[in-house]
Amino acid sequence: MLVSWYSPKNADVVRAGVFHLEQSVALQKYCNVAIYYPFDTDLHEGFSDAEEWGVRTFRRKVDSSRLKKYLHYIRDFREIKKRFSPDLIHAHVAMQGGRVAVWLGRLFHVPVIVTEHTPVEWSGIERKKDYRITGNVYGSSRMNVCVSEDSKERLSAAFPGKKFTVIYNGIVDPDETPDSGVPYREDGKVNFCIIAAFYDKDVKGYQHLLPAVKILSEQRQDILLHIVGGGEYLDYYKKMAEDLHILPYVRFYGQRNREEVYGILKQMDFSISASLFECSGVSVQEAMLLGKPLVVTTSGGADSLVTEDTAIVVKNGSTEALAAGLMEMLRRFPDFSEEKIRNYAYESFEIDKTSRKYMELYEKIVLKKE
């Protein structure tokens, strides 16, 4: 796995690149897996090779010189070839990890596949140079994996003739994660949540969700929105909630670890994705694996993951549409079948099923069946 982002080496909890780690751990049931992170800004030494969180991990401290970066990539991969001997490079995101992976793949004669996690809106392909670079990556890799049907459709239209397929992000069954045991639910209220970081001011749709809660609170006082996620704009939205006079109807948790997130989600009546755009939607998949119905916006990735039996879909970027969808869910959530939602999600997103799909693809490529 050549990854574009990852947590620092000595972090006590993996916060960045959780998908890379969880998928690598799950794949170890079927093959040998190592992670290579060549963009580390926190590494003290130049190059490291160590077991981290149960996976062999190679790291490279990033250098400001473009020439030195690429010399380091060559030296690193020469060492990786000696010590690990990979049959295939699985890169994540074309514009960063993918461009390094296909370059190394050519030099060392190792096939490459790319999993694309970046929404088209953030990919930069409207710029000619970035379009050319991204197209070269997609054209040089043996297969390009999209994490939603929407992503596949949009990338296929933007890059005709390139190979794209869909393998959803694999999700560790939340029921297998120990519960924190903390009570989050407030009795006598309808409890619902959104799990979305505040890394951007607008993308996650909080500017529409909080005013929608204001509209709901004027009609019903028995609601409580649980908001899980940290980031630079958290205080901005806390202030918005205060200005809207909805603090009695919202609860901010900030950044929480996986056990706490699942502990909150398990106690909810339903969940929300309010994004303007998404490539996929891990929190949407997690909610469905727990049998929770959803209100999701037409963000592309998230709404392409759900069905009419699992969610209410509303227009993105609209406070009024979101308020109407939430009001409908307040009426209908007891009618959704938890078992039906969970069964659909388990068949579609459970991480071992994802691992087996990746193994089929790896074997076709390595054994030259494709």
Helices and strands as residue ranges (DSSP letters): H 18-27, E 34-40, E 47-52, E 55-61, H 66-83, E 89-92, I 93-98, H 99-108, E 112-116, G 120-122, H 128-140, E 143-146, H 149-158, E 164-166, G 174-176, E 190-195, H 206-217, E 223-228, H 234-243, G 247-249, E 250-254, H 258-266, E 270-273, H 282-289, E 294-297, E 311-314, H 319-332, G 333-335, H 338-349, H 351-366
